[in-house]
Amino acid sequence: MLRLAANRLSSVPVTALRSLTQLRTLDLSDNPLTALHRDLLASTQQLATLNVSGTRLTRLVPRTTLHAADTLTVLDVSRCGKLTAVPDAGDIAALTRLQRLALPAHICRCDVINYRAVVEDVRSRQRPRPSLFCGATVAAVDIDAICSDTPPSTTPVKPDAAKPLPVPRDARSDEPLPYDPKLGWYTAAVLSGLLFAFIACVGLEKAEKRLLEACVSRHGNKKHLDHLGPRQQSTLQQRYQQQHARTSASVCTVTDDAQVGVDSYLDAETSAT
């Protein structure tokens, strides 16, 4: 194998390969080569791969590859943007062991010189016949579908028949129901409302308790009860508890009633003593 890719070679001397009689791979890709001498491969008796892709070749001189006609399996001239014609059809036909032929995309057209002749030669070979690649494609070109003289079929295309209505699914099917975004939003709104209602109830209960405690601390504190005896204090607490039990309708009612009840009772007790 001789790899000379991307070495800025503008030419290769005709005697450069004279001593390489057993050379099997020659890679001259990505060099500014403008031409290859016709006898460059004269001494290569085992050459199987010739890669000149990415060069500035305008054409492959006829009879250049005939020296390796019995051994060459891969000929790659892809990415040669200045190539104006396909390699000589006679030279391609003489490569009896050719397996891969890679050409630039811009000359893979049936109106380009020699392209139709090369395609016809490849198509007529007994299998296995060489694969044809155009440009940077990974898959080979379908030889039987290009440059064919058979006119395309003119059979009218029938309009699509009416599609049958979809069969409703069994209601008892175990398949999950389709997701409806509206249902998700509705569920989230209901759950949020219930959560806020619960928080409000808890907050009202705590507020009621604090208001009642404030009422007791204001009207039943020690300075109002110091002049009362134990029996009077007990009677006052019982009356307050009864008053609290009757005021479950609202917190404000409970506060006002407790305040009036306690004030009136304290006034009565004070006047009696």
MIMAR-148679 format. One record per residue: y, x, z of N, C-alpha, C, O in turn; residue in three letters. Coordinates in steps of 0.001 Angstrom, whole numbers, padded with zeros to 6 digits, always signed. Last residue first. Layout:
REM MIMAR-148679
YXZYXZYXZYXZALA/...
***
This chain:
REM MIMAR-148679
+043683-072069+096336+043673-071100+097419+045046-070906+098014+045210-070116+098943THR/+044468-073778+094336+043646-074295+095440+043621-073349+096606+043546-073783+097756ALA/+045826-072176+092532+046564-073198+093245+045804-073739+094448+046405-074112+095455SER/+043679-070638+091655+044806-070000+092340+045608-070998+093137+046023-070728+094264THR/+042071-072467+090391+041538-071785+091551+042690-071146+092342+042658-071126+093573GLU/+043740-073249+088291+043281-074238+089283+042821-073555+090541+043137-074001+091645ALA/+044063-070849+086915+045233-071517+087491+044832-072501+088574+045468-072592+089624ASP/+041417-070361+086106+042067-069422+087016+043298-070026+087676+043566-069764+088848LEU/+041046-072547+084389+040240-072444+085601+040880-071496+086598+040897-071773+087798TYR/+042877-071998+082387+043022-073222+083186+042242-073143+084486+042695-073599+085536SER/+041869-069546+081416+043225-069631+081981+043396-070841+082878+043967-070757+083965ASP/+039310-070271+080503+039430-069297+081579+040795-069384+082233+040900-069308+083458VAL/+039934-072104+078468+039076-072471+079603+039260-071539+080783+039353-071981+081929GLY/+041514-070631+076708+042088-071810+077381+041289-072165+078620+041844-072481+079672VAL/+039631-068650+075930+040897-068268+076565+041505-069432+077331+041960-069264+078462GLN/+037596-070150+074825+037295-069329+075993+038573-068958+076729+038622-068944+077959ALA/+038972-071312+072670+038420-072159+073732+038145-071360+074986+038423-071822+076093ASP/+039612-068994+071122+040667-069868+071658+040168-070716+072833+040841-070831+073857ASP/+037038-067935+070558+038047-067139+071270+039108-068013+071919+039468-067827+073082THR/+035780-070019+069186+035190-069487+070408+036242-068736+071212+036318-068896+072431VAL/+037430-070277+067017+037323-071394+067951+036784-070914+069272+037242-071325+070339THR/+036942-067817+065763+038288-068125+066235+038268-069242+067252+038993-069188+068245CYS/+034281-068003+065077+034693-066989+066032+036054-067322+066595+036297-067129+067786VAL/+032667-071238+064929+033473-070155+064361+033927-069223+065450+033959-069600+066621SER/+030540-072627+066192+030983-072985+064847+031760-071858+064194+031536-071552+063023ALA/+029794-072215+068765+029047-071463+067740+029540-071735+066335+029031-071152+065378SER/+030590-073045+071454+031528-072588+070394+030820-071715+069360+031234-070581+069122THR/+028931-073616+073500+029425-074762+072730+030304-074343+071544+030708-075178+070735ARG/+028445-071166+074702+027336-071829+074006+027817-072968+073134+027186-073272+072122ALA/+030900-070649+075966+030480-069824+074820+029359-070466+074021+029315-070333+072798HIS/+030796-072512+078065+031836-072641+077046+031477-071842+075792+031720-072302+074676GLN/+028691-071461+079530+028550-072786+078937+029577-072982+077830+029269-073549+076782GLN/+029897-069012+080279+028689-068988+079440+028467-070331+078778+028097-070384+077605GLN/+032021-069982+081901+032314-069235+080670+031114-069198+079716+031275-069333+078503TYR/+030566-071113+083987+031393-071971+083143+031744-071267+081823+031758-071893+080762ARG/+029410-068802+085059+028560-069860+084508+029357-070762+083584+028877-071136+082514GLN/+031708-067403+085896+030857-066831+084857+029956-067885+084228+029749-067882+083014GLN/+032683-069144+087918+033498-068827+086749+032652-068271+085609+032868-068642+084456LEU/+030588-069055+089788+030907-070328+089127+031725-070084+087867+031497-070739+086849THR/+030801-066361+090554+029584-066837+089896+029838-068125+089152+029375-068297+088024SER/+033358-066428+091767+033123-065586+090599+031880-066029+089834+031894-066072+088604GLN/+032826-068141+093880+033766-068556+092860+033597-067710+091582+033685-068225+090467GLN/+031045-066576+095354+030619-067894+094851+031538-068364+093737+031070-068929+092749ARG/+032562-064303+096044+031375-064181+095184+030954-065522+094592+030545-065580+093433PRO/+036060-065265+095831+034848-064870+096511+033677-064786+095573+033792-065167+094408GLY/+039034-063901+094382+037973-064910+094431+036774-064363+095187+036509-063160+095184LEU/+040788-061870+094052+041101-062809+095124+040061-063906+095263+040169-064753+096150HIS/+039772-060460+091860+039723-059819+093182+039959-060820+094316+039413-060662+095408ASP/+039996-061480+089340+038878-061955+090145+038839-061350+091529+037953-061688+092314LEU/+042034-060307+088009+042072-061758+088154+041006-062267+089104+041113-063380+089619HIS/+041293-057658+088065+042525-058007+088768+042680-059521+088933+043353-059986+089853LYS/+038944-057466+086525+038840-057368+087982+040110-057828+088675+040029-058350+089786LYS/+038839-059919+083860+038825-058563+084401+038949-058607+085927+039047-059681+086522ASN/+038767-062107+082275+037834-062043+083402+037763-060681+084005+036752-060308+084599GLY/+040531-061830+080218+040695-062948+081140+039761-062885+082343+039988-063579+083334HIS/+039826-059408+078917+041220-059740+079150+041397-060797+080249+042283-060686+081096ARG/+037100-059287+078783+037775-058175+079439+039240-058505+079751+039824-057976+080697SER/+036621-061629+077372+036155-061527+078755+036892-060424+079485+037268-060577+080647VAL/+037777-060940+074932+038263-062109+075670+037879-062017+077142+038685-062284+078033CYS/+036214-058773+074151+037640-058563+074402+038234-059703+075220+039079-059483+076088ALA/+033784-060058+073806+033897-059041+074843+035362-058760+075179+035711-058537+076338GLU/+034475-061685+071663+034106-062305+072937+034219-061297+074076+034684-061626+075167LEU/+034916-059744+069717+035996-060631+070124+035717-061291+071471+036610-061434+072307LEU/+032374-058601+069484+033489-057789+069977+034662-058652+070444+035320-058337+071436ARG/+030891-060748+068499+030531-060161+069785+031687-059359+070364+031958-059416+071564LYS/+032148-061155+066036+032164-062216+067051+031871-061645+068434+032516-062010+069416GLU/+031527-058765+064775+032919-059085+065056+033044-060157+066124+033911-060094+066996ALA/+028761-058968+064540+029315-057900+065377+030767-058183+065736+031205-057889+066848LYS/+028646-061156+062796+028012-061231+064108+028576-060171+065053+028835-060448+066224GLU/+029955-060161+060573+030541-061289+061309+029957-061402+062705+030661-061702+063669LEU/+028140-058125+059773+029492-057790+060194+030162-058895+060990+030858-058622+061969GLY/+025893-059631+059093+025799-058666+060188+027190-058301+060699+027402-058181+061906VAL/+027010-061077+056970+026491-061775+058148+026417-060832+059348+026819-061179+060459CYS/+027607-059000+055154+028681-059834+055697+028237-060559+056961+029001-060650+057922ALA/+025092-058020+054550+026046-057132+055231+027166-057946+055858+027628-057634+056955ILE/+024034-060269+053244+023404-059781+054479+024371-058899+055273+024466-059005+056496PHE/+025749-060394+051051+025709-061504+051997+025101-061060+053325+025588-061426+054395ALA/+025109-057975+049744+026454-058164+050296+026489-059300+051314+027177-059196+052329PHE/+022449-058565+049009+022739-057436+049897+024118-057580+050539+024278-057337+051734LEU/+022772-060717+047291+022024-060904+048529+022320-059783+049523+022429-060021+050726LEU/+024203-059438+045225+024797-060530+045986+024098-060770+047302+024749-061002+048321GLY/+022289-057587+044322+023539-057089+044907+024217-058174+045737+024745-057897+046814SER/+020358-059316+043299+020020-058462+044438+021280-057916+045110+021329-057798+046334LEU/+021841-060447+041181+021326-061295+042270+021018-060453+043503+021372-060829+044621VAL/+022349-058187+039580+023464-058934+040155+023012-059791+041329+023696-059867+042349ALA/+019756-057394+038846+020581-056490+039646+021743-057225+040310+022091-056937+041455ALA/+019006-059614+037307+018276-059291+038530+019092-058383+039440+019121-058574+040656THR/+020825-059354+035178+020846-060547+036034+020146-060277+037359+020642-060668+038416TYR/+020057-056913+034057+021389-057050+034649+021466-058251+035581+022089-058186+036641TRP/+017448-057614+033193+017640-056542+034166+019000-056633+034843+019103-056455+036056GLY/+017980-059576+031306+017225-059929+032499+017396-058864+033582+017478-059194+034765LEU/+019258-058077+029357+020007-059100+030080+019300-059495+031372+019939-059718+032400LYS/+017212-056431+028288+018281-055837+029119+019062-056866+029914+019493-056578+031031PRO/+013870-057061+028346+015120-057709+027990+016232-057127+028863+016200-057313+030079ASP/+010864-055780+027044+011941-055614+028024+013226-056239+027495+013629-055993+026358TYR/+008040-057866+026296+009106-056939+025883+010241-056919+026892+010540-057935+027519PRO/+005219-057917+028528+006285-058588+027814+007355-057586+027403+007557-056576+028077LEU/+002079-056176+028038+003325-056421+028782+004366-057101+027909+004399-056892+026697PRO/-001030-057806+027365+000020-056895+026928+001306-057198+027682+001600-058365+027943GLU/-002976-059616+027930-002648-058670+028997-001538-057705+028597-001139-056866+029404ASP/-002467-062999+026934-002731-061598+026631-002279-060707+027777-001325-061015+028491SER/-002026-065618+027118-002806-065027+028200-003109-063553+027946-003908-062941+028654ARG/-000800-066317+024819+000024-066275+026032-000712-065620+027187-000090-065125+028126ALA/-001421-064470+021900-001980-065308+022947-001161-065153+024222-000861-064041+024658ASP/+001215-064342+019520+000251-063708+020413-000229-064692+021456+000480-065625+021835ARG/+001473-065838+016319+001905-065726+017724+000804-065144+018590-000380-065427+018404PRO/+001576-064012+013362+000735-064866+014200+001174-064720+015642+001246-063602+016153VAL/+004354-064069+011163+003560-063384+012193+002801-064370+013061+003318-065420+013441PRO/+003943-065395+007897+004583-065446+009205+003733-064737+010237+002506-064805+010179LEU/+003469-063232+005081+003056-064323+005975+003784-064234+007302+004181-063162+007759PRO/+005855-062525+002587+005098-062041+003724+004704-063203+004628+005530-064071+004909LYS/+005534-063053-000797+006105-063532+000471+005220-063098+001624+004004-063289+001616ALA/+005150-059989-002641+004783-061360-002293+005387-061732-000952+005700-060889-000112ALA/+007496-058082-004409+006667-058234-003211+006401-059710-002938+007298-060550-002997ASP/+007243-058079-007941+007993-058263-006689+007042-058467-005526+005928-058967-005680PRO/+005700-055501-009814+005679-056876-009342+006498-056990-008063+006452-056107-007206LYS/+007027-053469-012239+006672-053552-010827+006771-054998-010379+007807-055641-010547VAL/+005602-052968-015417+006622-053568-014547+006109-053684-013120+004937-053956-012858PRO/+004702-049858-016650+004184-051100-016090+005221-051702-015158+005676-051045-014221THR/+005168-047532-017952+006234-048533-017978+005759-049868-017428+006359-050904-017715THR/+004495-044135-017104+004030-045517-017169+005214-046473-017086+006132-046286-016289SER/+005842-041483-019115+005589-042163-017848+005210-043610-018035+005577-044232-019032PRO/+004018-039871-021747+005178-040618-021256+004843-041304-019939+003692-041661-019688PRO/+002760-036646-021810+002371-038039-021608+003563-038814-021058+004081-038456-020000THR/+003381-034013-021827+003898-034816-022940+003541-036282-022796+003990-037096-023604ASP/+004489-032293-018937+003440-033066-019607+004073-033926-020686+005149-034495-020499SER/+005844-030676-017121+005854-030350-018547+004745-031074-019299+004133-030506-020204CYS/+003695-031422-014343+004938-030892-014914+004742-030556-016380+003649-030204-016824ILE/+001277-032183-013287+002341-033184-013270+003634-032691-013904+004591-033459-014002ALA/-000554-030151-013178-000886-031293-014032+000253-032298-014137+000207-033184-014990ASP/+000497-028424-011246+000519-028025-012652+000301-029228-013566+000918-029309-014629ILE/+002434-028824-008636+001322-029536-009266+001381-029272-010775+002218-029834-011481ASP/+003217-025820-006917+003616-026874-007840+002371-027505-008448+001388-026824-008737VAL/+002349-025207-003452+002298-024890-004876+002707-026099-005717+002565-027245-005291ALA/+004502-025049-000621+003404-025674-001350+003492-025324-002834+004580-025168-003388ALA/+006821-023710+000028+005575-023268+000653+004379-023816-000104+003357-023142-000225VAL/+009536-022544-001941+008628-023608-001533+007347-023019-000958+006862-021977-001399THR/+011532-020956-002870+011042-020677-001515+010083-021745-001024+009837-021850+000177ALA/+010642-020915-006341+011615-020690-005282+010946-020377-003963+009952-019654-003902GLY/+007514-022185-006968+008881-022142-007476+009857-021996-006319+009901-022841-005425CYS/+004230-021190-007784+005231-021461-006752+006617-021289-007360+006862-020379-008152PHE/+001010-021948-008817+002374-021694-009271+003351-022115-008175+003310-023248-007696LEU/-002164-020447-008645-001201-021386-008073+000196-020957-008495+000521-019770-008526SER/-004712-020068-011191-003665-019561-010298-002739-020674-009819-002555-021692-010487PRO/-007905-021780-010886-006776-021312-011674-005646-020898-010731-005623-021335-009580ARG/-011375-021465-010431-010049-021616-009809-008948-021019-010670-009055-019881-011127PRO/-011215-023461-013450-010976-023314-012007-011865-022212-011440-012990-022031-011905ARG/-009999-022268-016526-011104-022799-015734-010799-022565-014251-010187-021562-013881GLN/-006780-023070-017860-007782-022145-017328-008866-022875-016559-008654-023961-016019ARG/-004792-024790-018640-006010-024752-019447-007090-023844-018883-008214-023849-019384SER/-002671-024363-016895-003363-025651-016869-004702-025586-017604-005649-026269-017215ARG/-001795-021830-017635-002373-022012-016305-003180-023307-016243-004241-023354-015621VAL/-000848-022443-020232-001914-021459-020046-002595-021632-018694-003822-021589-018603ASP/+001161-024304-019655+000019-024718-020466-001148-023747-020309-002303-024167-020258GLU/+002898-022645-018210+002279-023806-017568+001053-024253-018345+000016-024550-017752VAL/+003648-020836-020198+002944-020354-019013+002226-021492-018315+001086-021339-017876VAL/+004949-022569-021971+003761-021848-022434+002951-021322-021246+001721-021351-021271ALA/+007103-023447-020403+006102-024415-020848+004820-023717-021295+003724-024209-021031ARG/+008454-020967-020089+007922-021701-018931+006853-022688-019352+005798-022760-018721TYR/+009521-019685-022295+008168-019302-021885+007608-020152-020736+006416-020071-020438ASN/+012802-020561-021448+011929-019792-022339+010630-019411-021633+010641-018885-020520ILE/+013178-023861-020137+013406-022424-020027+012366-021692-020877+011223-022129-021010VAL/+012563-026485-020061+013385-026056-021181+013713-024563-021134+014439-024057-021990ASP/+011166-026964-017733+010392-026972-018981+011218-026543-020193+010652-026263-021250CYS/+011811-024772-015052+012199-025925-015860+011520-025822-017215+011330-024735-017760ARG/+012235-022653-013129+011073-023563-013105+011458-024871-013786+011434-025937-013171CYS/+014429-021145-012890+013739-021080-014180+012474-021927-014181+011721-021909-015154ILE/+015378-021514-010316+016248-021914-011422+015575-021798-012790+016112-022315-013770HIS/+013492-020501-008526+013607-021956-008672+014396-022329-009928+014114-023357-010544ALA/+011413-017798-009692+012653-018318-009119+012796-019806-009405+012282-020308-010404PRO/+007817-017819-009057+008966-017717-009945+010225-018199-009235+010122-018944-008260LEU/+004675-016524-008462+005887-017028-007807+007081-016744-008694+007344-015596-009049ALA/+001367-017020-008733+002497-016675-009566+003736-017334-008950+003836-018560-008919LEU/-001827-016120-007737-000530-016624-007282+000569-016091-008188+000696-014883-008392ARG/-004052-015156-009066-004224-016269-008127-002901-016891-007696-002861-018065-007330GLN/-005452-013524-011840-004225-013977-011185-004505-015212-010319-005110-016182-010776LEU/-007435-012405-013313-007700-012623-011899-006473-013133-011129-006477-013161-009898ARG/-006420-012059-015883-007599-012911-015698-007903-013218-014236-008574-014210-013951THR/-003741-011853-017467-004084-011577-016073-005236-012502-015666-005011-013602-015161LEU/-003121-012799-019971-004037-011665-019899-004448-011341-018459-005422-010616-018256ALA/-001234-014769-019521-002567-015201-019953-003584-014068-019846-004773-014322-019652ALA/+000939-013151-018957+000366-013996-017890-001041-014431-018270-001937-014455-017425ILE/+001370-012052-021500+001033-011170-020378+000398-011968-019237-000567-011514-018622ASP/+002024-014315-022967+000830-013552-023318+000400-012635-022187-000794-012459-021941GLY/+004402-015103-021779+003235-015977-021644+001949-015238-021999+000901-015497-021408ALA/+006439-012914-019935+005813-013220-021226+004522-014008-021041+003659-013631-020248ASP/+008201-014490-017228+007443-013382-017822+006672-013828-019065+006309-014997-019200PRO/+010980-016638-018076+009705-016446-017391+009005-015235-018014+009188-014969-019202VAL/+014403-015573-018043+013217-016090-018713+011980-015816-017863+011947-014891-017051ALA/+016422-014537-016541+016779-015535-017564+015567-016151-018245+015696-017151-018951THR/+017286-013570-013317+016190-013670-014287+016490-014813-015256+016780-015930-014830LEU/+019065-013425-011309+019561-013100-012652+018461-013172-013712+018701-012861-014879LYS/+017749-013934-008902+018753-014878-009376+019242-014621-010788+019790-015529-011414GLY/+014799-013870-007790+015499-013028-008768+016526-013918-009467+016233-014564-010473CYS/+013184-015338-006144+014489-014910-005624+015196-013896-006528+016077-013160-006082ARG/+010016-014136-007448+010896-015160-006888+012185-014522-006361+012251-013310-006160SER/+007989-012767-008573+009319-012478-009098+010307-013534-008595+011320-013796-009244VAL/+004877-011692-007901+005989-012370-007235+007315-011884-007813+007724-010746-007582ASP/+001596-012002-008465+002799-011553-009152+003973-012366-008606+004054-013575-008821LEU/-001629-011204-007503-000360-011799-007050+000780-011153-007819+000925-009930-007834VAL/-003727-009905-008773-003968-011271-008279-002682-011971-007855-002631-013200-007842THR/-004782-007481-011071-003626-008127-010438-003949-009575-010061-004383-010368-010897LEU/-006995-006514-012519-006995-006394-011059-005879-007197-010374-006022-007558-009206THR/-006769-006613-015246-008078-006947-014674-008094-006937-013148-009098-007311-012541ASP/-004151-005797-015813-004592-007138-016212-005886-007548-015533-006082-008734-015266ALA/-002541-003648-015410-003286-004154-014252-003843-005543-014538-003990-006364-013633ALA/-001324-003222-017823-002107-002104-017285-002928-002549-016070-003915-001896-015730HIS/+000195-005469-018240-001092-005385-018931-001949-004242-018403-003173-004285-018521LEU/+002719-005656-017175+001590-005923-016275+000232-005786-016961-000796-005974-016309THR/+004357-005091-019365+004480-004296-018145+003258-004456-017259+002806-003485-016651THR/+004364-006600-021636+003283-005629-021534+003409-004748-020290+002673-003771-020150ARG/+007904-007201-021603+006547-007525-022039+005622-006307-021968+006027-005168-022200PRO/+009843-006839-018655+009552-006320-019995+008114-006657-020390+007193-006428-019606VAL/+011257-009485-017213+010132-008567-017006+009678-008116-018394+009194-008915-019195LEU/+014810-009726-016808+013546-010110-017445+012488-009083-017090+012798-007953-016714ARG/+016658-009026-014997+017021-010109-015918+015801-010586-016702+015771-011713-017197THR/+016520-008094-011601+015867-008097-012912+016360-009278-013736+016465-010396-013233LEU/+017421-007570-009092+018386-007991-010096+017806-007963-011505+018540-007823-012484ARG/+015209-008969-006522+015836-007878-007281+016809-008455-008309+016998-009669-008389THR/+013688-010852-005179+014975-010480-004628+015656-009329-005334+016602-008757-004792GLY/+010418-009498-005888+011308-010607-005553+012606-010094-004966+012638-009038-004335SER/+008339-007991-006787+009681-007557-007181+010688-008678-006890+011703-008788-007579VAL/+005199-007103-006088+006269-007923-005525+007618-007307-005913+007987-006238-005426ASN/+001950-007228-006936+003212-006668-007397+004324-007615-006948+004384-008771-007368LEU/-001348-006529-006020-000131-007282-005691+001091-006519-006177+001262-005336-005884THR/-003364-004879-007003-003661-006307-006825-002399-007134-006579-002378-008324-006895ALA/-004368-001999-008722-003224-002784-008238-003562-004273-008195-003986-004858-009192LEU/-006125-000058-009516-006605-001029-008528-005486-001960-008035-005657-002640-007023GLN/-004942+001716-011225-006186+001092-011679-006701+000007-010732-007600-000757-011086GLN/-002068+002869-012339-002585+002075-011202-003799+001278-011667-003680+000299-012403THR/-000895+004113-014481-001950+004845-013767-002547+004059-012599-003456+004556-011934SER/+001018+002273-015429-000036+002765-016331-001179+003433-015579-002330+003328-016004ALA/+003207+001057-014396+001920+000766-013768+000749+001333-014575-000389+000898-014403LEU/+005301+001859-016060+005336+002215-014647+003974+002040-013983+003626+002811-013089LEU/+005701+001364-018722+004522+002144-018367+004506+002540-016889+003779+003456-016504ASP/+008116-000074-018836+006887-000707-019313+005644+000033-018857+004616-000600-018621ARG/+010206+000013-015983+009689+000660-017199+008342+000046-017564+007543-000304-016695HIS/+012272-002608-015019+011068-001831-014713+010553-001244-016021+010478-001934-017038LEU/+015697-003221-013992+014634-003165-015004+013466-002343-014463+013633-001503-013579ALA/+017347-003345-011861+017743-004130-013041+016660-004138-014114+016693-004956-015034THR/+017241-003412-008340+016593-003006-009598+017035-003923-010723+017089-005141-010553LEU/+018219-003334-005652+019074-003664-006803+018499-003189-008138+019218-002626-008963PRO/+015617-004879-003689+016282-003668-004186+017144-004053-005391+016821-005017-006086ASN/+013852-006859-002778+015182-006697-002166+015812-005341-002470+016457-004735-001614ASP/+010604-005306-003406+011500-006444-003196+012816-006027-002548+012900-005004-001869SER/+008490-003776-004131+009822-003296-004510+010875-004373-004267+011941-004336-004882LEU/+005380-002983-003284+006453-003888-002842+007807-003234-003131+008210-002277-002470ASP/+002172-002946-004310+003450-002314-004581+004557-003329-004278+004658-004377-004915LEU/-001156-002365-003461+000020-003214-003236+001283-002399-003469+001453-001315-002911THR/-003022-000453-004250-003389-001871-004355-002187-002808-004181-002197-003925-004698ARG/-003715+002702-005702-002709+001816-005099-003079+000352-005336-003405-000045-006454LEU/-005203+004692-006771-005898+003701-005944-004925+002717-005274-005315+001984-004366GLN/-003483+006401-008077-004460+005663-008883-005178+004572-008092-005705+003628-008680THR/-000885+007780-007912-001386+006730-007004-002374+005836-007758-002102+004665-008026LEU/+000297+009515-009647-000807+010039-008835-001432+008973-007919-002410+009254-007226SER/+002301+007943-010843+001265+008555-011676+000078+009020-010853-001057+008926-011321ARG/+004499+006705-009908+003197+006207-009438+002038+006887-010171+000903+006414-010102LEU/+006683+007940-011087+006642+007852-009625+005264+007461-009109+004891+007837-007997ALA/+007243+008130-013736+006172+008994-013230+005970+008867-011717+005176+009604-011133THR/+009388+006479-014160+008123+006085-014761+006961+006908-014225+005818+006453-014248VAL/+011431+005843-011298+010992+006727-012399+009612+006331-012903+008767+005892-012123PRO/+013205+002975-010777+011995+003684-010349+011532+004551-011511+011270+004037-012598VAL/+016508+002038-009628+015517+002301-010685+014331+003033-010065+014430+003625-008990SER/+017884+001488-007396+018393+000881-008625+017452+001096-009802+017568+000438-010835SER/+017105+000865-004095+016635+001526-005319+017176+000776-006521+016958-000428-006658LEU/+017558+000178-001452+018692+000400-002345+018292+001165-003615+019045+001993-004128ARG/+015377-000641-000055+015707+000784+000001+016834+001160-000957+017037+002341-001240ASN/+013912-003102+000202+015251-002920+000768+015596-001450+000971+016054-001059+002045ALA/+010577-001845+000031+011504-002969+000076+012812-002571+000740+012829-001810+001707ALA/+008430-000255-000500+009750+000316-000760+010822-000776-000721+011860-000647-001370LEU/+005257+000340+000348+006344-000600+000652+007677+000131+000514+008005+001015+001306ARG/+002179+000548-000888+003439+001269-000962+004574+000256-000804+004825-000566-001685LEU/-001188+000852+000000+000000+000000+000000+001245+000892+000000+001351+001847+000770MET/
***
